[in-house]
């Protein structure tokens, strides 16, 4: 009910469409690597092996999401024209595409807490994301007049703060040494 009061119907409708496209993009960009990590991570015997699984997945997702976010910025105007008939909402499209990046990385880092049975930290991350996303969205829309883009800017803020929390609470799960062979095996399992 908050967003429906703060946004014009046109903005609200565009945001709904962008959320649907974002969900589709998330599946394509990540190749559902989270499913593979949930499958392979628990069966690893040592912490070093677990690190290889989580790190391979993390760097794969980070690379793919960064490429997606950068490339999508070049196509924001044509996407806005296709969706609304004008480039007027291109900035909202840009925010939505960056939100795909930030939400994808946050989801990955938060899932890592789940795989390591850190349920309290997982819950705190969820609460941080919800309150920061909602609060900052309201500020961006009502206070700064960002319209529909404010919703996605709020998600970016929530995912950034939540992701930083997740990373620092579980930083021992990651390493800069990821094996490509493991990534290949995980992608064979998870790719749609």
N, C-alpha and C positions, 0 to 999 in steps of 0.2 A: 504493500500500500504506500510505502514511502516514495518509491520511484514513480509510481503512477501519478502522484501529486506533484512531483518536481519536474517531470518530463512532459513535453508535448506528445500527443499521440503518435505523430510521425517519428519522433526520436525514439520513443518506446518501441514502436514497431521495428525500426531499423536495428535497435539493440537486440531484439528477439531474433531477428534474422542472423545477425552477426554471431550471436551465441550458438545458434545451430551450426553455422559454417565453422565456427571455432571448434566445436566438438568433433566435427568431421576432420578438420585439419589436425587435431591432436592425435587421432587414430593414425592418420596417414604419416604425419611427421615422425611420430615416436615408434611407428611399426609395432606398437603394443609391447615394447621391450619390458615394461613393468611386469607383464604376465610371465615372461621368461625368467626374470629375476626372482619372482615369487616361487617359480618352479625349481630353479637351480640353487638358489642361495641356501636354503635350509639343509641341503644334503652335503654341503661342503664341510670337511672335517676340521680344518684349521682356520684361524682368523685371517691368515694370509690369503687362503683360497677364497674366503668370503669377500675380502677386500678386492680381489681381482674381478669377481662377479659384479659387485656393486660399482666399482670404478669403471669397468668397461661399459656398463649400462649408462652410468652418469655422463661420461664423456661423449658417448654416442648421442644421447639425447641433447646434451648441451650444444654439440655441433649442429645437429639437425634443426633444433629450434632457433639457433642464431642465424643459420642460413635462411630459414623460413621467414624470420622477422625482418631480416635485411632485404631480401628479395620482395617480400610483400609490400614494403614501403614504396617501392617503385611502381607498384600496381594499385595503389590506394585510390588514385583518381579514376581509373577505368572501373574498378570495383564499385566505387560510389555511384558512377554513372549507371552501371548495370542495375544496381539495387534501388536507386532513387531517381534516376534520370538527370542528375546534375552532380557537379563536383563539390557541392556545398557541404556534404557530409564526409568528405575525404579524411578530415582529421579524426573523426570518430572511427573510421575504418583503420586508420594508423594506430590509434590507441588499442583497438580490438586485437590487432595482429601482434602488438607488443605484449598484450595481456595473454595471448596464447603462449608466448615464450615464458613469461614469468609464472603463469599458472602451471605450465607443464613442468618446469624445474621445481617449483614448490611441491607439486604432487609427488614427484620422484623423491625429493628429500624427506617428505613426510612419510611416504611409504617405507622408506628405509628404517624409520623409527618403528614402524609396525613389524617389519621383518626381524628386528632386534628385540622385540617384545618390550618396547619402551612405551607402554600405553599412556602413562601420565604425560610424558613429553609429547606424544602424538595428540592427546587431547588439548594440551596447552597450545600447540601449534594451530590446531583447528580454531580454538577460541581467539587467538591472536589474529588469524586470517579474517574471521568473520567480523570482529569488532573494528579492526583497522580498515578493512575493505569498505564496510558500511559507513563508518564515521567519515573516512576521507572522501568517499563518494558523495556524501551529503555536502561536505565542504566544497568539493570541486564543482558540484552542480549548483547548489544554492548560493554559496559564497563567491565562487569565481566565475559562475555563469558558463561552465563548460558544456552544458547540455548532456547529450547522450555519451559523449566522450568521457565525461566525469565518472560514469559508472565503471568504465574500463580502466581509467586512471586510478580509481580506488582499488580495483582488483590488483593492479600492478603494485600499489603501495602495500596492500595486505600480503601479497605473495612475496614481496621483497623482505618485509619484516619477518613473516612466518618462515620463509626459506632460510634466512640468516639464523634464526633461532634453531631450526632443524639441523642445519649444518653444524653449528657449534655444539649442539647437544649430542651429535653422533659423528663427529669428525673422524674418529678412529676407524670408521667403516670405509674410508676412502683412501686411495693411494694414487700417485701419479703413474704407477706401473700397471697398465691394463693389458691383458693378453688378447690379441686379435682373434686367436683360435676360439677362445671362449665366447667372444662376441658373435662370431659366425654361428656357433652352435646355438646360442640364445636366439639369434634372429631367425634361424631355421625353425625354431619352435614357435616364435611369437608372431612372425609376419602374417598379416591378414591374407 
